[in-house]
Amino acid sequence: MRLVFLGAPGSGKGTQAKMLMKKHQVPQISTGDLLRAAVKEGTQLGIQAKATMEAGQLVADEIVIRMISERLHEEDAQKGFILDGFPRSIPQAEALDKMLEAEHHPLGMAVLLDVPMDALFKRLTGRRSCSHCGALYNVYYTPPQKEGHCDKDGAELLHRADDNETTITNRLDVYQKQTAPLVDFYKAQGKFAAVDGERGMDEVFAQIEAAVKTA
Ligand code: AMP
């Protein structure tokens, strides 16, 4: 299983990628998670990326391409992977193809989680994640039982710094301009499938599994 998840911020890529990871025992690799970890640790890369992320813009291609190249060489990625949030631009997609060609393990498929733009805004403003286990909630659609705390372990829920209205507007705009063209990129390769991301979580998962089987 070598998959790319396409979809705007808030389309459910992270949730679905984690579900696939559990079932198929292949790592979910999220450039957003890797970058947030670098920011938290205060590494050189994190310091460079912080302002760009807070503005909702894309971090430079060469930075994320290097990060992904290193991550894909790790042991656990040899039997497959689910890329969540990478590639996000045509140069990133071209670089990924080159990396995988060099390893003689081409990409299986790119799956788009299709969610209309107006639904994404509420999904993003309401999004919260557990500071301990990473479980995801939405204060409008899937609130925790106790406000601000995780149902599983009681830890505090976090609101991502870039899930504010101004940054969300920028992120959705960046998606339309720089990432949406990847749909045609993967269609031209015959490696594209779209699923209706507005369905329930389990139904979306079933649709993804069906699409992946055809790869
Ligand atoms: P995400 O968690 O995927 O929404 O990513 C959060 C932020 O990290 C994005 O708004 C970008 O600033 C940055 N980022 C994540 N993945 C990429 C990527 N593939 N290319 C450039 N920037 C990225």
Residues whose N, C-alpha, C, O or C-beta is under 5 A from the ligand:
A	BS01	AMP	P9 T31 G32 D33 L35 T52 M53 G56 Q57 L58 V59 V64 D84 G85 F86 P87 R88
